[in-house]
Amino acid sequence: MTGIHATAIVEPGAELAGDVEVGAYSIVRALVRIGAGSVIGPHCVIEGRTTIGRDNRISQFNDTAVWEKAGMSKAAADLYLGAIKESLNSPNMVLDMRIPQNQYYQGVVLDTAVAQFLAGEISRDEAIKQISDRWQEKTDELGRDAQLAAYNASLGVKR
């Protein structure tokens, strides 16, 4: 990880040293100060009047205590959290789109077409067309400009 991940959100008013790393889907709110050499892992939220000094690592995957308290053995918790961490850091990871009605795009249209294709009910080309047509219809219904703005905002794109 280097710099600020494209899916991370760093609010105006947050102060980060130049070499701070912020992982995927993490949120650093205004009023937060993070010192040089620090790494904020994926899926972390840092908020309030918070100051993190130099060379710290913040991660939801480092502390197994909560999992152990819930009944997992330390070994099982280590394996579980390690697998999640590895998958999130994989270059092959496909992250959810952070736009309105994402569940419809992926959980209804995409899942349905893929299931039909895998069951041999439709061809590859039919699946692709079905996905494209239904995504286009939903995007037009919700407003193409609004969806693009939401997508760009989720990536931290400012124009």
C-alpha positions, 0 to 999 in steps of 0.5 A, spaced: 500 500 500 502 506 498 499 513 499 491 514 499 487 508 496 482 510 491 476 508 495 479 511 501 476 518 504 480 523 507 475 529 509 478 536 508 480 538 515 484 532 516 492 533 517 496 527 514 504 527 513 506 526 506 508 519 507 501 516 511 498 510 507 490 510 508 487 503 506 481 501 501 475 504 504 478 507 510 475 514 512 479 519 515 475 525 518 476 532 519 480 534 525 484 528 525 492 528 525 496 523 523 504 523 523 509 521 518 510 513 517 503 511 519 499 506 516 491 506 516 489 499 514 483 497 510 476 499 512 478 503 518 474 509 521 478 515 524 474 520 527 473 526 532 479 530 535 484 524 534 492 525 533 496 519 531 503 520 532 509 517 528 510 510 525 503 507 527 499 501 524 492 501 525 488 495 523 482 492 524 485 485 523 491 486 528 486 484 535 483 478 535 481 479 542 473 481 540 473 474 536 476 470 542 471 473 546 466 471 541 468 464 542 473 463 537 480 460 539 486 465 538 489 460 532 482 460 528 481 468 529 488 469 526 486 464 520 480 468 519 482 475 520 489 473 516 484 470 510 480 477 510 486 481 510 489 477 504 483 477 500 483 485 501 490 486 499 489 482 493 490 485 486 485 481 484 480 483 489 473 486 486 470 491 490 463 493 491 461 499 487 459 505 492 453 508 488 446 508 490 442 501 489 449 498 488 445 492 491 440 492 485 446 492 480 450 487 483 446 483 487 440 482 482 442 484 475 449 481 475 448 475 480 442 473 476 445 473 469 451 469 472 447 464 475 443 463 468 449 463 464 453 458 469 446 453 469 447 453 461 440 457 461 443 463 457 450 464 453 456 468 455 453 474 450 446 473 452 449 474 459 453 480 458 447 483 454 442 482 459 447 485 464 449 491 460 441 493 458 439 492 465 444 496 468 443 502 463 436 502 464 437 502 472 442 508 471 437 512 466 432 511 471 436 514 477 440 519 473 446 518 469 449 524 472 447 523 479 450 516 479 457 518 476 457 524 481 456 518 486 461 514 483 466 519 483 465 521 490 466 514 492 473 515 489 475 521 492 475 525 485 474 532 485 473 536 479 
